[in-house]
Structures are given as C-alpha cells and as structure tokens.
Amino acid sequence: MYGEIEGTGFEILDPQFTKCVTGHGRVERLWTGARWTEGTVWFAAGRYLLFSDIPNNRMMRWDETDGSVSQFRTPSNYSNGNTLDLQGRLITCEHLSRRVTRTEYDGCITTIADSYQNKRLNSPNDVVVKSDGSIWFTDPTYGILSDYEGRSAEPEQNGCHVYRVASDTGEITAVATDFVKPNGIAFNRDESALFVSDTGASHNHKGPKHIRRLELNPDGRTLGQSTIFADCSAGLFDGFCFDLEDRIWSSTAEGVHCFAQDGHLIGKILIPEMVANLCFGGAALNRLFIAGTTSLYAVYLGVNGH
C-alpha cells in the first residue's frame, strides 16, 4: 500500500514504512496552547515528558498518568533543546542566558557551557549526550536575532558551530565549524557518526536545508568525513531522533519524515502545523512525541526508539 492512510496521519512512500506503523495507530493531539514548542525529552522513571515553549519563556510537563499539562519551569531563559545525561539529569539549551545547563537532583542549575575562547556563545539550540558522558551541542544565532526567542544581541563567535564538552575536564572544543545554522543533533545507535541538521535556508533562501552525517574518528572526540544524508522537501529539518534500526525521524514543515539508513524518504506522519522536535517515549519507547508549533502530539508506532 502506498499513499496516505486515511484518518491516521501516516503516508507510506516505501513498503519499508509499513512495519513502522500499527494497524490502529492514530496521531493524537495531547495539548495545545503554546507559541512554539521544542525540546521534547522523556523521563521514564516519572512517566512524564518535558518540552519547551520558547516564546512564552517556559518549560512544560505532560504527565502520562493522567494526561495533565503543567508549567515545569518559568521563566526558563527561553529554553530550547533538552536531553538527559547518563545519570538521568536534565540538560537544557537556553537562549536568553546563551548557555547549556544541567538541572541537579535537588533542582539547582549548573552551567555546563556559556562561552568558547572567552567569548559568549550565540544561543545553544539542541544537545545530545554520548555514551562516554560528553555533551555535544549546536550553537546557531536564532536566540539573539530578535527578542522573540531570546534577546537581540550581536554574536561574539566567528560563526555558528557544533561543540563538545568533555565529561572529565569540562573542556569545550569546536568539533565542526563549517555549518551555516547547525540545529538538530543526534548520534546513530552505535555512535559511529554524528548527524546534524543545517537550517541555513531559514534566513537565506540559497542556504542549506539538509541533515549531514559526520563520521566519528577512532578517538571518539573528533569528527571526520562529512556527507549530506538527506535534503528536506518540506520546509526545514529541525530536531530529529533515531529508532532501534537507525531510521531517522525528523521534524519538517508538514510533520515528520522518516528516512531509511541510506537516506531515502520512506514515509511521513502528517501534522496540521509545522513540527520542530520529537522524541520516543512511553514504557516501551514506541510512542513518538511530536512538538508542533502550538501543540503537543503523539502517535504509537510499530518500532521503538533508543
């Protein structure tokens, strides 16, 4: 079967995608009332999802046990991307403070990175933690372009880069310096490569709108060969995540696009508004949580995240 499955939100472009969906799966809208949702992260132990509402300067919490939504943190320093470290602590990219932070078990906040070579970062956007505990994040200028998603300011860095923070020393290094607007970031399952979306076309129609694959060198700290994994056919890629078979599920202007390991588009989840980020959650990590522009959506899939 090819094409859209009526009433589900799924569009099958390749037979491979049929194993990714379930017979009764439907896209559900869990909550609405945001201006621009981002930064979904699943907390398995508490059975809740956190996500950012950037222009409203707050982080929200959706509770799986009763479906309620509450404010987790306000103000949030215009938080954007979120993830968990190896100890289950929240790692957050903050536009207003132009830093990456860690929320400790007692609720206090520790700064992980706010400068590079004695100059302030632009506005950290998205973040991933590697299995060795190192923290990798993107730093475009979206949070300092205006007062809508942060605070208007002149950049101090000489570009928009991808950075790595060492787990043992806290040393910050620029691992990729040839991006226009590095955005979403994730490692594949075996951490042989780092994938980063470039949304340079957001402010230059000739700019990039793709996901790049950057091979990880044997030292596990530096990046090697870079290739374009996929180009976006609907707006821009933003955040994305991997399932257990290394398919990429990426946000786009029309919803979610699913790509096979070789980079070809095999299916879509159509959402009635632009999507910025997504993550797997639920007890079996088979539920995809989707941050639409104003709303939080979810859908059960036939595959699992990691």
MARVEX-181280 format. One record per residue (C-alpha): residue number from 0; x, y, z. Coordinates in Angstrom, 1 decimal, decimal comma. Each point is the difference from the previous one (the first is absolute). Layout:
# MARVEX-181280
@n: NUM&x: X&y: Y&z: Z
...
# end
This chain:
# MARVEX-181280
@n: 0&x: 0,0&y: 0,0&z: 0,0
@n: 1&x: 1,2&y: 3,4&z: -0,9
@n: 2&x: -1,3&y: 3,5&z: 0,8
@n: 3&x: -1,8&y: 1,5&z: 3,0
@n: 4&x: -1,9&y: -2,4&z: 2,3
@n: 5&x: -3,2&y: 1,9&z: 0,6
@n: 6&x: -0,6&y: 1,2&z: 3,5
@n: 7&x: 3,4&y: -1,0&z: 1,4
@n: 8&x: 2,5&y: 2,7&z: -1,0
@n: 9&x: 2,2&y: -2,6&z: -1,6
@n: 10&x: 1,2&y: 0,2&z: -3,6
@n: 11&x: 1,9&y: -3,0&z: -1,4
@n: 12&x: 2,5&y: 0,7&z: -2,7
@n: 13&x: 1,9&y: -3,3&z: 0,2
@n: 14&x: -1,0&y: -3,5&z: 1,1
@n: 15&x: 2,6&y: 0,2&z: 2,7
@n: 16&x: -2,1&y: 2,6&z: 1,9
@n: 17&x: -2,9&y: -2,5&z: 0,4
@n: 18&x: 1,9&y: -1,7&z: 2,9
@n: 19&x: 0,4&y: 3,3&z: 1,7
@n: 20&x: -3,8&y: 0,6&z: 0,4
@n: 21&x: -2,7&y: -1,8&z: 1,9
@n: 22&x: -3,4&y: -1,0&z: -1,2
@n: 23&x: -1,8&y: 2,1&z: 2,5
@n: 24&x: 2,5&y: 2,8&z: 0,4
@n: 25&x: -1,3&y: 3,5&z: -0,2
@n: 26&x: 1,6&y: 3,4&z: 0,5
@n: 27&x: -1,4&y: 1,5&z: 3,2
@n: 28&x: 0,2&y: 3,6&z: 1,2
@n: 29&x: 0,8&y: -0,1&z: 3,7
@n: 30&x: 0,0&y: 3,7&z: 0,7
@n: 31&x: 0,0&y: 3,4&z: -1,6
@n: 32&x: 0,7&y: 3,6&z: 1,2
@n: 33&x: 3,6&y: 0,7&z: -0,9
@n: 34&x: 1,6&y: 2,4&z: -2,4
@n: 35&x: 3,0&y: -2,1&z: -1,2
@n: 36&x: 0,6&y: -3,4&z: 1,6
@n: 37&x: 3,4&y: -1,6&z: 0,0
@n: 38&x: 2,4&y: -2,2&z: 1,9
@n: 39&x: -2,0&y: -3,1&z: 0,9
@n: 40&x: 1,7&y: -2,4&z: 2,5
@n: 41&x: -1,5&y: -3,1&z: 1,7
@n: 42&x: 0,5&y: -0,8&z: 3,7
@n: 43&x: -0,8&y: -3,7&z: 0,2
@n: 44&x: 0,2&y: -0,2&z: 3,8
@n: 45&x: -2,6&y: 2,7&z: 0,5
@n: 46&x: -2,1&y: -0,9&z: -3,1
@n: 47&x: 0,0&y: 3,6&z: -1,2
@n: 48&x: 1,2&y: 2,0&z: -2,9
@n: 49&x: 1,7&y: 3,5&z: 0,2
@n: 50&x: -0,1&y: 2,4&z: -2,9
@n: 51&x: 0,9&y: 3,6&z: -0,7
@n: 52&x: -2,4&y: 2,8&z: -1,0
@n: 53&x: 2,7&y: 2,4&z: -1,0
@n: 54&x: -1,8&y: 3,4&z: -0,7
@n: 55&x: -2,1&y: -0,5&z: 3,2
@n: 56&x: 3,3&y: -0,4&z: 2,0
@n: 57&x: -1,1&y: -3,2&z: 1,7
@n: 58&x: 0,5&y: -3,8&z: 0,1
@n: 59&x: -3,1&y: -2,2&z: 0,1
@n: 60&x: -0,6&y: -3,4&z: 1,6
@n: 61&x: -2,4&y: -2,6&z: -1,4
@n: 62&x: -0,9&y: -2,8&z: 2,4
@n: 63&x: -0,8&y: -3,4&z: -1,5
@n: 64&x: -1,8&y: -1,2&z: 3,1
@n: 65&x: -2,9&y: 2,5&z: -0,4
@n: 66&x: 0,6&y: 2,0&z: -3,2
@n: 67&x: 0,5&y: 3,2&z: 1,9
@n: 68&x: 2,3&y: 2,8&z: -1,1
@n: 69&x: 1,6&y: 2,5&z: 2,4
@n: 70&x: 2,8&y: 2,5&z: 0,0
@n: 71&x: 3,3&y: -1,7&z: 0,9
@n: 72&x: 2,2&y: 3,1&z: 0,0
@n: 73&x: -0,9&y: 3,7&z: -0,6
@n: 74&x: 1,8&y: 2,1&z: -0,8
@n: 75&x: 2,3&y: -2,5&z: -1,9
@n: 76&x: 2,5&y: 2,3&z: -1,5
@n: 77&x: -1,7&y: -0,7&z: -3,3
@n: 78&x: 1,0&y: -3,6&z: 0,1
@n: 79&x: 0,2&y: -2,0&z: -3,2
@n: 80&x: 1,5&y: -3,5&z: -0,4
@n: 81&x: 0,0&y: -2,4&z: 2,9
@n: 82&x: 1,5&y: -3,5&z: 0,7
@n: 83&x: 1,1&y: -2,2&z: 2,9
@n: 84&x: 3,5&y: -0,8&z: 1,1
@n: 85&x: 1,2&y: -3,4&z: 1,0
@n: 86&x: -1,2&y: 0,6&z: 3,6
@n: 87&x: -3,5&y: 1,0&z: -1,1
@n: 88&x: 0,5&y: 3,7&z: 0,6
@n: 89&x: -1,6&y: 2,6&z: -2,3
@n: 90&x: 2,3&y: 1,7&z: -2,5
@n: 91&x: -1,4&y: 3,2&z: -1,5
@n: 92&x: 1,0&y: 2,5&z: -2,7
@n: 93&x: -1,0&y: 3,5&z: 1,1
@n: 94&x: -0,3&y: 2,9&z: -2,5
@n: 95&x: -0,2&y: 2,9&z: 2,5
@n: 96&x: 3,0&y: -1,0&z: 2,1
@n: 97&x: 1,8&y: -1,3&z: -3,1
@n: 98&x: 1,1&y: -3,1&z: 1,8
@n: 99&x: -0,5&y: -3,8&z: 0,5
@n: 100&x: -1,1&y: -1,0&z: 3,5
@n: 101&x: -0,5&y: -3,0&z: 2,1
@n: 102&x: -2,8&y: -0,3&z: 2,5
@n: 103&x: 1,3&y: -1,8&z: 3,1
@n: 104&x: -2,0&y: -2,5&z: 2,1
@n: 105&x: -0,8&y: 2,8&z: 2,5
@n: 106&x: -1,3&y: 2,3&z: -2,7
@n: 107&x: 2,9&y: 2,4&z: 0,0
@n: 108&x: 1,5&y: 0,9&z: -3,4
@n: 109&x: 3,6&y: -0,5&z: -1,1
@n: 110&x: 1,5&y: 1,8&z: -3,0
@n: 111&x: 1,7&y: -2,5&z: -2,4
@n: 112&x: 1,1&y: 2,4&z: -2,7
@n: 113&x: -0,6&y: 3,7&z: -0,6
@n: 114&x: 3,1&y: 1,2&z: -1,9
@n: 115&x: 2,7&y: -1,2&z: -2,4
@n: 116&x: 3,4&y: 1,6&z: -0,1
@n: 117&x: -1,1&y: 2,6&z: 2,5
@n: 118&x: -2,9&y: 1,1&z: -2,2
@n: 119&x: -3,7&y: -0,6&z: 0,6
@n: 120&x: -1,8&y: -2,7&z: -1,9
@n: 121&x: -2,7&y: 1,0&z: -2,5
@n: 122&x: -3,1&y: -1,8&z: 1,3
@n: 123&x: 0,4&y: -3,8&z: 0,6
@n: 124&x: -2,8&y: -1,7&z: -1,9
@n: 125&x: 0,1&y: -3,8&z: 0,3
@n: 126&x: 2,0&y: -2,5&z: 2,0
@n: 127&x: 0,9&y: -3,7&z: 0,2
@n: 128&x: 2,0&y: -2,0&z: 2,6
@n: 129&x: 2,4&y: -2,7&z: -1,3
@n: 130&x: 0,5&y: -3,3&z: 1,9
@n: 131&x: 3,3&y: 1,2&z: 1,4
@n: 132&x: -1,8&y: 2,9&z: 1,7
@n: 133&x: 1,2&y: 2,7&z: -2,3
@n: 134&x: -2,6&y: 2,7&z: -1,0
@n: 135&x: -0,3&y: 1,1&z: -3,7
@n: 136&x: -2,1&y: 3,0&z: -0,9
@n: 137&x: -0,8&y: 2,4&z: -2,9
@n: 138&x: 0,3&y: 3,8&z: 0,2
@n: 139&x: -1,8&y: 1,9&z: -2,7
@n: 140&x: -1,1&y: 3,7&z: 0,5
@n: 141&x: -3,8&y: -0,4&z: 0,2
@n: 142&x: -0,2&y: 1,1&z: 3,6
@n: 143&x: 1,9&y: 3,2&z: -0,6
@n: 144&x: -1,6&y: 1,0&z: -3,3
@n: 145&x: -3,0&y: 1,7&z: 1,7
@n: 146&x: -1,8&y: 0,2&z: 3,3
@n: 147&x: -2,6&y: -2,7&z: -0,9
@n: 148&x: 2,0&y: -3,1&z: 0,9
@n: 149&x: 2,6&y: 1,6&z: 2,2
@n: 150&x: 1,6&y: 3,5&z: 0,0
@n: 151&x: 1,4&y: 1,9&z: -3,0
@n: 152&x: 3,8&y: 0,2&z: 0,1
@n: 153&x: 3,1&y: 0,1&z: -2,1
@n: 154&x: 1,7&y: -3,4&z: -0,3
@n: 155&x: 3,4&y: -0,3&z: 1,6
@n: 156&x: 1,0&y: -3,2&z: -1,7
@n: 157&x: 1,4&y: 0,0&z: -3,6
@n: 158&x: -2,7&y: -2,4&z: -1,2
@n: 159&x: -2,6&y: -2,6&z: 1,0
@n: 160&x: 1,8&y: -3,1&z: 1,1
@n: 161&x: -0,5&y: -3,5&z: 1,6
@n: 162&x: 1,7&y: -0,4&z: 3,3
@n: 163&x: 1,1&y: -2,9&z: 2,3
@n: 164&x: 0,3&y: 0,2&z: 3,8
@n: 165&x: 2,3&y: -2,6&z: 1,5
@n: 166&x: -1,5&y: -2,0&z: 2,8
@n: 167&x: 3,1&y: -0,2&z: 2,1
@n: 168&x: 1,6&y: 3,5&z: -0,3
@n: 169&x: -2,9&y: 2,1&z: -1,3
@n: 170&x: 2,1&y: 1,3&z: -2,9
@n: 171&x: -2,0&y: 1,5&z: -2,8
@n: 172&x: 1,2&y: -0,6&z: -3,6
@n: 173&x: -1,5&y: 1,0&z: -3,3
@n: 174&x: -0,3&y: -3,3&z: -1,9
@n: 175&x: -1,7&y: 1,4&z: -3,2
@n: 176&x: 0,4&y: 3,5&z: -1,2
@n: 177&x: -1,4&y: -0,1&z: -3,6
@n: 178&x: -3,7&y: 0,2&z: 0,7
@n: 179&x: -2,2&y: 2,9&z: -0,8
@n: 180&x: -2,7&y: -0,6&z: 2,6
@n: 181&x: 0,6&y: -3,3&z: 1,8
@n: 182&x: -3,2&y: -1,1&z: 1,7
@n: 183&x: -1,2&y: -3,6&z: 0,9
@n: 184&x: 2,7&y: -2,4&z: 1,1
@n: 185&x: 0,1&y: -3,8&z: 0,8
@n: 186&x: 2,3&y: -3,0&z: -0,1
@n: 187&x: -1,0&y: -3,1&z: -1,9
@n: 188&x: -0,4&y: -3,1&z: 2,2
@n: 189&x: 3,7&y: -1,2&z: -0,1
@n: 190&x: 1,3&y: 3,5&z: 0,2
@n: 191&x: 2,0&y: -0,4&z: -3,1
@n: 192&x: -1,3&y: 3,3&z: -1,4
@n: 193&x: -1,5&y: 3,3&z: 1,2
@n: 194&x: -2,9&y: 1,3&z: -1,9
@n: 195&x: -0,7&y: 3,8&z: -0,1
@n: 196&x: -2,7&y: 1,9&z: -1,8
@n: 197&x: 0,9&y: 3,3&z: -1,7
@n: 198&x: -2,8&y: 2,5&z: -0,2
@n: 199&x: 2,0&y: 2,8&z: -1,8
@n: 200&x: -2,9&y: 0,4&z: -2,4
@n: 201&x: -2,1&y: 1,6&z: 2,7
@n: 202&x: 1,6&y: 3,4&z: -0,6
@n: 203&x: 1,5&y: -0,6&z: -3,5
@n: 204&x: -2,0&y: -1,8&z: -2,6
@n: 205&x: 3,1&y: -1,3&z: -1,5
@n: 206&x: 1,2&y: -1,4&z: 3,3
@n: 207&x: 0,1&y: -3,7&z: 1,0
@n: 208&x: -3,0&y: -1,9&z: 1,1
@n: 209&x: 1,3&y: -3,5&z: 0,6
@n: 210&x: 1,3&y: -2,5&z: 2,6
@n: 211&x: 3,7&y: -0,7&z: -0,2
@n: 212&x: 1,7&y: -3,2&z: 1,2
@n: 213&x: 3,4&y: 0,6&z: 1,6
@n: 214&x: 2,2&y: -3,1&z: 0,6
@n: 215&x: 1,4&y: -0,3&z: 3,5
@n: 216&x: 3,7&y: -0,6&z: 0,1
@n: 217&x: 1,5&y: -2,9&z: 1,9
@n: 218&x: 0,9&y: 2,3&z: 2,9
@n: 219&x: -3,7&y: 0,5&z: 0,7
@n: 220&x: 0,5&y: 3,7&z: 0,4
@n: 221&x: 0,5&y: 1,5&z: -3,5
@n: 222&x: -1,9&y: -0,2&z: -3,3
@n: 223&x: 1,1&y: -1,1&z: -3,4
@n: 224&x: -1,6&y: -0,3&z: -3,3
@n: 225&x: -3,2&y: 1,9&z: -0,5
@n: 226&x: -2,8&y: -0,9&z: -2,5
@n: 227&x: -3,5&y: 1,2&z: -0,6
@n: 228&x: -2,4&y: -2,7&z: 1,3
@n: 229&x: -3,3&y: 1,5&z: -1,3
@n: 230&x: -1,4&y: 3,3&z: -1,4
@n: 231&x: -3,3&y: 1,3&z: 1,4
@n: 232&x: -2,9&y: 0,0&z: -2,4
@n: 233&x: -2,4&y: 1,9&z: 2,3
@n: 234&x: 1,4&y: 3,0&z: 1,7
@n: 235&x: 3,0&y: -0,7&z: 2,2
@n: 236&x: 1,2&y: -2,9&z: 2,2
@n: 237&x: 0,2&y: 1,0&z: 3,6
@n: 238&x: 0,2&y: -2,5&z: 2,8
@n: 239&x: 0,1&y: -3,8&z: -0,7
@n: 240&x: 0,6&y: -3,3&z: 1,6
@n: 241&x: 0,9&y: -3,6&z: -0,8
@n: 242&x: -1,9&y: -3,3&z: 0,5
@n: 243&x: 1,7&y: -3,3&z: 0,8
@n: 244&x: 0,6&y: -0,8&z: -3,6
@n: 245&x: 1,7&y: 3,4&z: -0,7
@n: 246&x: -2,9&y: 1,5&z: -1,9
@n: 247&x: -0,1&y: 3,8&z: 0,5
@n: 248&x: -3,3&y: 1,6&z: 1,0
@n: 249&x: 0,3&y: 3,7&z: -0,7
@n: 250&x: -2,1&y: 3,1&z: 0,4
@n: 251&x: -1,1&y: 1,9&z: -3,1
@n: 252&x: -2,5&y: 2,7&z: -1,1
@n: 253&x: -2,7&y: -2,7&z: -0,7
@n: 254&x: 0,6&y: -2,3&z: 3,0
@n: 255&x: 2,5&y: -2,8&z: 0,4
@n: 256&x: 2,1&y: -1,6&z: -2,8
@n: 257&x: 1,5&y: -3,5&z: 0,5
@n: 258&x: 3,2&y: -0,9&z: -1,8
@n: 259&x: 1,6&y: -3,4&z: -0,4
@n: 260&x: 3,7&y: -0,5&z: 0,8
@n: 261&x: 1,0&y: 0,9&z: -3,5
@n: 262&x: -1,7&y: 3,4&z: 0,1
@n: 263&x: -3,1&y: -0,6&z: -2,1
@n: 264&x: -3,4&y: 1,1&z: 1,2
@n: 265&x: -2,3&y: -3,0&z: 0,7
@n: 266&x: -2,9&y: 1,6&z: 1,8
@n: 267&x: -1,6&y: 3,0&z: 1,7
@n: 268&x: -2,2&y: 0,9&z: 3,0
@n: 269&x: -2,1&y: 2,9&z: -1,1
@n: 270&x: -0,6&y: 2,6&z: 2,7
@n: 271&x: -2,3&y: 3,1&z: -0,5
@n: 272&x: 2,8&y: 2,4&z: 1,0
@n: 273&x: 3,7&y: 0,4&z: -0,3
@n: 274&x: 2,0&y: -2,4&z: 2,2
@n: 275&x: 3,2&y: 1,0&z: 1,8
@n: 276&x: 1,1&y: -3,0&z: 2,0
@n: 277&x: -0,9&y: -3,5&z: 1,1
@n: 278&x: 1,1&y: -2,9&z: 2,1
@n: 279&x: -0,9&y: -3,6&z: 0,9
@n: 280&x: -1,7&y: -0,7&z: 3,3
@n: 281&x: -2,4&y: -2,2&z: 1,9
@n: 282&x: 0,8&y: -3,2&z: 1,9
@n: 283&x: 1,2&y: -1,8&z: -3,2
@n: 284&x: 1,4&y: 3,1&z: -1,7
@n: 285&x: -2,5&y: -0,7&z: -2,8
@n: 286&x: -1,9&y: 3,3&z: 0,3
@n: 287&x: 1,2&y: 2,9&z: -2,0
@n: 288&x: -0,6&y: 3,4&z: 1,6
@n: 289&x: -0,1&y: 2,9&z: -2,5
@n: 290&x: 0,4&y: 3,7&z: 0,8
@n: 291&x: -2,2&y: 1,9&z: -2,5
@n: 292&x: -0,1&y: 3,7&z: -0,1
@n: 293&x: -2,7&y: 0,6&z: 2,5
@n: 294&x: -0,8&y: -3,6&z: 1,2
@n: 295&x: 1,4&y: -3,3&z: 1,2
@n: 296&x: -0,8&y: -3,1&z: -2,0
@n: 297&x: 0,7&y: -3,7&z: 0,5
@n: 298&x: -0,4&y: -3,2&z: -2,0
@n: 299&x: 0,7&y: -3,6&z: 0,8
@n: 300&x: 2,3&y: -1,7&z: -2,5
@n: 301&x: 1,0&y: -3,6&z: -1,0
@n: 302&x: 3,7&y: 0,8&z: 0,8
@n: 303&x: 1,9&y: 1,1&z: 3,0
@n: 304&x: 2,3&y: 2,9&z: 0,8
@n: 305&x: 3,3&y: -0,2&z: 1,9
# end
